Amino acid sequence: MKSTKLSLWLQNAAIPSFVIYASLSAFCTYSCMYTYRKSFAVGTFSDLSFGGIDYKIWLITAQVLGYMVSKFIGIRVVAEMSGKNRGRAMLVLVAIAELALLGFAVLPMPYNAICLFFNGLPLGMLWGLVFSYLEGRRTTEFLGAALAGSFIFAAGLVKTSGQLLMQVGGISQFWMPFVLGLVFFLPLAGFVWLLEQIPPPTAQDVQMRTRRQAMNAQERAKFSREFAFGIVSLVLGYILLTAFREFRDNFAPEIWQSLGFGKSPQIFAFTETIITIFILLIISLLFIIQDNFKAFMIYHCLILSGFLLVGISTWLFENQYLSPVWWMTLVGLGLYLSYVPFNNLMFDRWLGAFRYTANVGFLMYVADSFGYLGSVGVLFYKNFGQPDLSWLAFFKYACYLMAIGGIVLTGLAMFYFQVKYRKYKTQNRA
């Protein structure tokens, strides 16, 4: 990348100025990107089916399959991509996703469902590419919290914007995703340019968080063998979180409608904004903890707390101690309290604690690829295993299952890493 006055200024900027700039650039970039992925889910596609299956399930399955394949591809592509190609790659990937949304609008049912597969295929690599600008820094907690807040905030923004386009603008649920993508493309290009100006980590960043580099196949295999049990435990927990988050995100209109808020588009942005602010405050506070392993363990505690909050708030709602709005807000808060640390922040501390030269993209895409595989399984189980169960009832059962399974798996991972770290410290003292 050719140096600009802005990039030169950032190299010498004070930490608060750098954090504000990088946080806003990453937050706005991914918020724009999110419109290309989740806008179609605003439509309910009620009374539409194909092969006896709700048409929205076909659409979600097609896109999630594309997104899942993208995550498996990203294990290699994101882990090996050099810095000079990132900005161009992101814009090309988004343009492909937008063309797929045009196909979704133009082609008739059921053929347009295939377009959502090709919409999801490029999008799965964007998160890792955006985070690669932020990882391995003393301020990664602040920067990563802002980036994580973007998909929570954007989930509400996209649903509110999409419903307004349909209700006020009169745009059909098939054309709305493409139109929304057109609205956000120029702002996205501008934010990607701003992101490109961020300089690499400083020498002090490298000293505190270890050096980050591309990983070839042999290096990825070595890392996997070294931390096999921890990877499996965390990935299984992340599968539960991803499947639950995808279900909540994709079927939020149906769930809110069951709760009596079907004609309140502002409810999405309202609840998700509250969750975003709270998560940003909690995660960013970990910046003050310099000990990487201590921060790594605190992330495990946050994940456990999130699982507990989902289970307890659902029990309180079922026993009429909580209103629907408070229940959905607390479930969302618990979900993201567990989910956000997995989105690179905990992995960044993991590498720092064990002084391992690698990159977060590899870990993130291993977790994501299997996470989205699990979300496809949930969709098929709901349709074929529990076809008569309402979206709301299925959602409540999912809350309990995720809470119990997540607590067990996170507890196992926490115990494993404590034992592993003690051995690591002993070996390095010898």
Secondary structure, 3 states (H helix, E strand, C coil): CCCCHHHHHHHCCCHHHHHHHHHHHHHHHHHHHHHHHHHHHHCCCCCCEECCEEHHHHHHHHHHHHHHHHHHHHHHHHHHCCHHHHHHHHHHHHHHHHHHHHHHHHCCCCCHHHHHHHHHHHHCCHHHHHHCCCCCCCCHHHHHHHHHHHHHHHHHHHHHHHHHHHHCCCCCCCCHHHHHHHHHHHHHHHHHHHHHCCCCCCHHHHHHHCCECCCCHHHHHHHHHHCHHHHHHHHHHHHHHHHHHHHHHHCHHHHHHHCCCCCCCHHHHHHHHHHHHHHHHHHHHHHHCCCHHHHHHHHHHHHHHHHHHHHHHHHHHHCCCCCHHHHHHHHHHHHHHHHHHHHHHHHHHHHHHCCCCECHHHHHHHHHHHHHHHHHHHHHHHHHHCCCCCHHHHHHHHHHHHHHHHHHHHHHHHHHHHHHHHHHHHHHHC
